[in-house]
């Protein structure tokens, strides 16, 4: 059995990448001091939705990503955080950076938040590829926020061997949205038969249709049971994902079968 100590650093970010990097760095330091080997930060850690994303977008060798790499390297932890990078068509990519000892990868959000009156695709170009990484012997899949509404992505990550799926988010507030978040995080863990660590932005008062966060970061086990959940305010969730439970669930309920996508993992 392999166990991985994980943390979801539920923070609230604003329009200033420099201030947000300082907030993120301090959260990673607290998580590492508490024993976490993998630290998830929210979607839009670089800058909150509602910011001029084209103006703040940075390449993956820009100062924000470089700052995350430094704190991850200094503390010996893997950090997964949401940022925005320029795309070739004038929009941006909503990207997760995963960085730390032996890990350097990025995932571009596939399913864009064109719902509840929001039009993420006006500013964001979609990604196409699923991504997994290996962290201390655990295969980790990556997904972002609205991806939670697409079960096949999580089944495919499970088929690709993901034992833990990390889902940074900036979940939009609104009637029923807390219940939908709770339902979807549990369902997607069950679809993948994997642990699921979802890190949302802390609750922020709604401003138009921009998704700004509701909190409720959570750790779900491969059977869809909630092992830990935060409230709405900034906080740190700590937990452990063990691969033995993943193997047991997949052996007893063999639903994943053969890979359903033509990808390399």
Rosetta blueprint (number, residue, H / E / L):
1 X L
2 X L
3 X E
4 X E
5 X E
6 X E
7 X E
8 X E
9 X E
10 X E
11 X L
12 X L
13 X L
14 X L
15 X L
16 X L
17 X H
18 X H
19 X H
20 X H
21 X H
22 X H
23 X H
24 X H
25 X H
26 X H
27 X H
28 X H
29 X H
30 X H
31 X H
32 X H
33 X H
34 X L
35 X L
36 X L
37 X L
38 X E
39 X E
40 X E
41 X L
42 X L
43 X L
44 X L
45 X L
46 X L
47 X L
48 X L
49 X L
50 X L
51 X L
52 X L
53 X H
54 X H
55 X H
56 X H
57 X L
58 X L
59 X L
60 X L
61 X L
62 X L
63 X H
64 X H
65 X H
66 X H
67 X H
68 X H
69 X H
70 X H
71 X H
72 X H
73 X H
74 X H
75 X H
76 X L
77 X L
78 X E
79 X E
80 X E
81 X E
82 X E
83 X E
84 X E
85 X E
86 X E
87 X L
88 X L
89 X L
90 X L
91 X L
92 X E
93 X E
94 X E
95 X E
96 X E
97 X E
98 X E
99 X E
100 X E
101 X L
102 X L
103 X E
104 X E
105 X E
106 X E
107 X E
108 X E
109 X L
110 X L
111 X L
112 X L
113 X L
114 X L
115 X L
116 X L
117 X L
118 X L
119 X L
120 X H
121 X H
122 X H
123 X L
124 X E
125 X L
126 X L
127 X L
128 X L
129 X L
130 X L
131 X L
132 X E
133 X E
134 X E
135 X E
136 X L
137 X L
138 X E
139 X E
140 X E
141 X E
142 X E
143 X E
144 X E
145 X H
146 X H
147 X H
148 X H
149 X H
150 X L
151 X H
152 X H
153 X H
154 X H
155 X H
156 X H
157 X H
158 X H
159 X H
160 X L
161 X L
162 X L
163 X L
164 X E
165 X E
166 X E
167 X E
168 X E
169 X E
170 X L
171 X L
172 X L
173 X L
174 X L
175 X L
176 X L
177 X H
178 X H
179 X H
180 X H
181 X H
182 X H
183 X H
184 X H
185 X H
186 X H
187 X H
188 X H
189 X H
190 X H
191 X H
192 X H
193 X L
194 X L
195 X E
196 X E
197 X E
198 X E
199 X E
200 X E
201 X L
202 X L
203 X L
204 X L
205 X L
206 X L
207 X E
208 X L
209 X L
210 X E
211 X L
212 X L
213 X L
214 X L
215 X L
216 X L
217 X L
218 X E
219 X E
220 X E
221 X L
222 X L
223 X L
224 X L
225 X L
226 X E
227 X E
228 X E
229 X E
230 X L
231 X L
232 X L
233 X L
234 X L
235 X E
236 X E
237 X E
238 X E
239 X E
240 X E
241 X E
242 X E
243 X H
244 X H
245 X H
246 X H
247 X H
248 X H
249 X H
250 X H
251 X H
252 X H
253 X L
254 X L
255 X L
256 X L
257 X L
258 X L
259 X L
260 X L
261 X L
262 X L
263 X L
264 X L
265 X L
